[in-house]
Amino acid sequence: MNEHDDFQPHASAHKGLPDTSSDSGVLLREDNGLLRVQLTVTPFGMPRRWRRPPAVRLTPGDWLRWQINYRFAGTHGGEWTYRLDTLNIANGQGPTNLFLGAPDHWVTELAALR
């Protein structure tokens, strides 16, 4: 959500693995029926994350919620902006309300932002 559009939520859904040439923010790899998921972080956000959680492997039918937040310093006046990313990924088909329940795996990289 962004202030410039009155904080309207945005979501997107994609079937299959993302195009490897895109900057999707997530690395996905299939291996023997398991889906390996690793979130990539932006090098411009703070705080720096020197230690990151390991990749998560999803079995068919499992889903993952991964959350991470950032603070971005402004170029003038010292103001900064906040960003919260929430990634929901399922391995295989699921009902339309799948992501409204409790995830099988939950990774949180929410940091205190000063």
C-alpha positions, 0 to 999 in steps of 0.5 A: 500500500502506498500513500499516493493511492490512499493506501489501497491494498495490492496483491498479485497471484502467479502460477508456476515459477517466476521468470528468472530475469525478473526482479521478483524478490524471491528465489524459487526452485523445485527439487523432487516435489519440494519447493525451495523458497528464499526471500531476497532482500533489498540492499537499500533498506535498513536495518542490514540483515547480516544473519538471514533465515534459511530457505524453507522447503514446502511439500505439496499442499503446504504454504508459507508466509514470510514477512520482512520490513525496511526503513529507507532514508530520504535524500533530503531533510532526514525523513524516511519511509517504511516498507512491509513485505508479506509474501504468501506462497503455496506449493500446488493448488489451494482454495481461494481463501487459502491465505486467510488461515494459519500458514504451515510455515511462517518466517518473520524478519520484522525488525525494530526500526529506529 
